[in-house]
Amino acid sequence: MNNWDEARIEKLCALRGMQPRRTSAKEDSIQHIDFTVDFHGKRVGIDVKGPRRIKRKDLAPSRWFTWLELRNVNGLKGSLFGHARYLVIASPRGWLWCKRSALAAECTLRYIELHDIAKEGESWYSKRRGKSVIILVPYTYLYRQALQQWADPALISRYYAEAE
């Protein structure tokens, strides 16, 4: 992910009075928390997930799926098993605020059930890249799981606008 995504969420949280605070590099890499914010009266950690291409050769992010991380590039717990309360995920409809623990449970179950069964490019397809393990999650599932959805024209025009 690039810094634009994190900076954008930081700005949107500030505009909503959520008092975002960046975490240290160590908290970000080990605990998978990019910011802490005031959310419904509690200070909670969030991990921002920018748009993802399905294949490296794809020119634009997917409008249908995103990758979520079960294991990171070092083979350690991925962001699904970090300490953030919420994953804030970029989507063609805007930013989705999803409860990390619920996504972790569903992705783990789907990985166990569908590993080596789901075909490349299908929902819940998983793959290993080096030591990392990632799973392809459909936005249709994430839209249903989102506790909040923030429309963001800047996100849409930057990543998802149709080329003319």
DODREN-985902 format. One record per residue (C-alpha): residue number from 1; residue in three letters; x, y, z. Coordinates in nm, 3 decimals. Example, Ala and Ser with C-alpha at 12.3 -4.5 7.8 and 13.67 -1.06 7.14 Angstrom:
REM residues 2
R | 1 | ALA | 1.230 | -0.450 | 0.780
R | 2 | SER | 1.367 | -0.106 | 0.714
This chain:
REM residues 164
R | 1 | MET | 0.000 | 0.000 | 0.000
R | 2 | ASN | 0.117 | 0.351 | -0.057
R | 3 | ASN | 0.116 | 0.636 | 0.191
R | 4 | TRP | -0.174 | 0.810 | 0.011
R | 5 | ASP | -0.420 | 0.557 | 0.155
R | 6 | GLU | -0.304 | 0.603 | 0.514
R | 7 | ALA | -0.285 | 0.981 | 0.476
R | 8 | ARG | -0.637 | 0.984 | 0.331
R | 9 | ILE | -0.783 | 0.785 | 0.621
R | 10 | GLU | -0.594 | 1.003 | 0.869
R | 11 | LYS | -0.751 | 1.313 | 0.711
R | 12 | LEU | -1.102 | 1.164 | 0.696
R | 13 | CYS | -1.080 | 1.052 | 1.060
R | 14 | ALA | -0.963 | 1.399 | 1.166
R | 15 | LEU | -1.253 | 1.561 | 0.977
R | 16 | ARG | -1.490 | 1.335 | 1.174
R | 17 | GLY | -1.332 | 1.432 | 1.508
R | 18 | MET | -1.181 | 1.087 | 1.565
R | 19 | GLN | -0.839 | 1.225 | 1.668
R | 20 | PRO | -0.618 | 0.987 | 1.467
R | 21 | ARG | -0.270 | 0.914 | 1.604
R | 22 | ARG | -0.008 | 0.734 | 1.398
R | 23 | THR | 0.156 | 0.438 | 1.564
R | 24 | SER | 0.528 | 0.365 | 1.573
R | 25 | ALA | 0.691 | 0.166 | 1.294
R | 26 | LYS | 0.722 | -0.126 | 1.536
R | 27 | GLU | 0.350 | -0.121 | 1.625
R | 28 | ASP | 0.267 | -0.099 | 1.255
R | 29 | SER | 0.485 | -0.393 | 1.150
R | 30 | ILE | 0.431 | -0.624 | 1.450
R | 31 | GLN | 0.081 | -0.539 | 1.573
R | 32 | HIS | -0.058 | -0.432 | 1.233
R | 33 | ILE | -0.195 | -0.103 | 1.366
R | 34 | ASP | -0.151 | 0.206 | 1.147
R | 35 | PHE | -0.348 | 0.448 | 1.368
R | 36 | THR | -0.544 | 0.467 | 1.686
R | 37 | VAL | -0.870 | 0.662 | 1.667
R | 38 | ASP | -1.161 | 0.755 | 1.892
R | 39 | PHE | -1.443 | 0.530 | 1.770
R | 40 | HIS | -1.776 | 0.528 | 1.952
R | 41 | GLY | -1.615 | 0.660 | 2.271
R | 42 | LYS | -1.320 | 0.415 | 2.274
R | 43 | ARG | -0.962 | 0.443 | 2.155
R | 44 | VAL | -0.911 | 0.162 | 1.904
R | 45 | GLY | -0.648 | 0.053 | 1.654
R | 46 | ILE | -0.712 | 0.046 | 1.280
R | 47 | ASP | -0.515 | -0.108 | 0.995
R | 48 | VAL | -0.564 | 0.057 | 0.655
R | 49 | LYS | -0.581 | -0.167 | 0.347
R | 50 | GLY | -0.543 | 0.002 | 0.012
R | 51 | PRO | -0.671 | -0.124 | -0.324
R | 52 | ARG | -0.517 | -0.445 | -0.459
R | 53 | ARG | -0.450 | -0.583 | -0.803
R | 54 | ILE | -0.533 | -0.953 | -0.841
R | 55 | LYS | -0.223 | -1.028 | -1.047
R | 56 | ARG | 0.097 | -0.827 | -1.048
R | 57 | LYS | 0.058 | -0.763 | -1.421
R | 58 | ASP | -0.290 | -0.608 | -1.377
R | 59 | LEU | -0.290 | -0.238 | -1.457
R | 60 | ALA | -0.557 | -0.136 | -1.207
R | 61 | PRO | -0.693 | -0.255 | -0.871
R | 62 | SER | -0.971 | -0.509 | -0.878
R | 63 | ARG | -1.329 | -0.387 | -0.863
R | 64 | TRP | -1.446 | -0.729 | -0.736
R | 65 | PHE | -1.188 | -0.864 | -0.490
R | 66 | THR | -0.912 | -0.772 | -0.247
R | 67 | TRP | -0.633 | -0.974 | -0.092
R | 68 | LEU | -0.617 | -1.017 | 0.286
R | 69 | GLU | -0.314 | -1.154 | 0.467
R | 70 | LEU | -0.315 | -1.469 | 0.681
R | 71 | ARG | 0.067 | -1.481 | 0.705
R | 72 | ASN | 0.300 | -1.194 | 0.622
R | 73 | VAL | 0.614 | -1.199 | 0.407
R | 74 | ASN | 0.817 | -1.316 | 0.708
R | 75 | GLY | 0.580 | -1.607 | 0.772
R | 76 | LEU | 0.447 | -1.439 | 1.087
R | 77 | LYS | 0.085 | -1.354 | 1.169
R | 78 | GLY | -0.065 | -1.142 | 0.894
R | 79 | SER | -0.285 | -0.838 | 0.938
R | 80 | LEU | -0.594 | -1.056 | 0.992
R | 81 | PHE | -0.434 | -1.168 | 1.318
R | 82 | GLY | -0.293 | -0.833 | 1.426
R | 83 | HIS | -0.410 | -0.620 | 1.717
R | 84 | ALA | -0.621 | -0.369 | 1.521
R | 85 | ARG | -0.988 | -0.364 | 1.614
R | 86 | TYR | -1.086 | -0.267 | 1.260
R | 87 | LEU | -0.951 | -0.313 | 0.910
R | 88 | VAL | -1.034 | -0.009 | 0.698
R | 89 | ILE | -1.044 | -0.145 | 0.344
R | 90 | ALA | -1.049 | 0.051 | 0.018
R | 91 | SER | -1.328 | -0.058 | -0.217
R | 92 | PRO | -1.507 | 0.070 | -0.528
R | 93 | ARG | -1.781 | 0.201 | -0.296
R | 94 | GLY | -1.546 | 0.379 | -0.056
R | 95 | TRP | -1.374 | 0.287 | 0.270
R | 96 | LEU | -1.517 | -0.016 | 0.452
R | 97 | TRP | -1.479 | -0.040 | 0.830
R | 98 | CYS | -1.478 | -0.413 | 0.909
R | 99 | LYS | -1.421 | -0.588 | 1.240
R | 100 | ARG | -1.084 | -0.758 | 1.205
R | 101 | SER | -1.169 | -1.057 | 1.427
R | 102 | ALA | -1.479 | -1.144 | 1.222
R | 103 | LEU | -1.282 | -1.129 | 0.898
R | 104 | ALA | -1.002 | -1.340 | 1.049
R | 105 | ALA | -1.249 | -1.610 | 1.152
R | 106 | GLU | -1.420 | -1.623 | 0.812
R | 107 | CYS | -1.095 | -1.614 | 0.612
R | 108 | THR | -0.944 | -1.891 | 0.825
R | 109 | LEU | -1.251 | -2.107 | 0.781
R | 110 | ARG | -1.259 | -2.046 | 0.405
R | 111 | TYR | -0.887 | -2.119 | 0.382
R | 112 | ILE | -0.931 | -2.453 | 0.561
R | 113 | GLU | -1.234 | -2.547 | 0.350
R | 114 | LEU | -1.121 | -2.424 | 0.009
R | 115 | HIS | -0.739 | -2.441 | 0.004
R | 116 | ASP | -0.636 | -2.620 | -0.318
R | 117 | ILE | -1.005 | -2.630 | -0.426
R | 118 | ALA | -1.083 | -2.269 | -0.525
R | 119 | LYS | -0.929 | -2.181 | -0.860
R | 120 | GLU | -0.715 | -1.877 | -0.930
R | 121 | GLY | -0.929 | -1.565 | -0.973
R | 122 | GLU | -1.227 | -1.711 | -0.783
R | 123 | SER | -1.364 | -1.594 | -0.449
R | 124 | TRP | -1.169 | -1.723 | -0.151
R | 125 | TYR | -0.876 | -1.843 | -0.365
R | 126 | SER | -0.561 | -1.854 | -0.151
R | 127 | LYS | -0.197 | -1.868 | -0.243
R | 128 | ARG | 0.147 | -1.868 | -0.096
R | 129 | ARG | 0.411 | -1.621 | -0.207
R | 130 | GLY | 0.733 | -1.707 | -0.033
R | 131 | LYS | 0.641 | -1.727 | 0.335
R | 132 | SER | 0.321 | -1.523 | 0.299
R | 133 | VAL | -0.029 | -1.667 | 0.271
R | 134 | ILE | -0.301 | -1.446 | 0.125
R | 135 | ILE | -0.668 | -1.504 | 0.047
R | 136 | LEU | -0.883 | -1.340 | -0.221
R | 137 | VAL | -1.192 | -1.192 | -0.055
R | 138 | PRO | -1.492 | -1.073 | -0.259
R | 139 | TYR | -1.611 | -0.718 | -0.199
R | 140 | THR | -1.969 | -0.849 | -0.190
R | 141 | TYR | -1.879 | -1.026 | 0.136
R | 142 | LEU | -1.698 | -0.719 | 0.274
R | 143 | TYR | -1.994 | -0.491 | 0.193
R | 144 | ARG | -2.215 | -0.710 | 0.411
R | 145 | GLN | -1.958 | -0.718 | 0.693
R | 146 | ALA | -1.881 | -0.346 | 0.697
R | 147 | LEU | -1.993 | -0.166 | 1.012
R | 148 | GLN | -1.945 | 0.164 | 0.832
R | 149 | GLN | -1.892 | 0.263 | 0.471
R | 150 | TRP | -1.738 | 0.600 | 0.394
R | 151 | ALA | -1.800 | 0.729 | 0.042
R | 152 | ASP | -1.484 | 0.899 | -0.085
R | 153 | PRO | -1.477 | 1.058 | -0.431
R | 154 | ALA | -1.097 | 1.100 | -0.407
R | 155 | LEU | -1.050 | 0.726 | -0.353
R | 156 | ILE | -1.285 | 0.640 | -0.638
R | 157 | SER | -1.126 | 0.881 | -0.886
R | 158 | ARG | -0.772 | 0.777 | -0.788
R | 159 | TYR | -0.817 | 0.400 | -0.820
R | 160 | TYR | -1.154 | 0.296 | -0.960
R | 161 | ALA | -1.262 | 0.560 | -1.214
R | 162 | GLU | -1.337 | 0.421 | -1.558
R | 163 | ALA | -1.081 | 0.527 | -1.818
R | 164 | GLU | -1.237 | 0.701 | -2.117
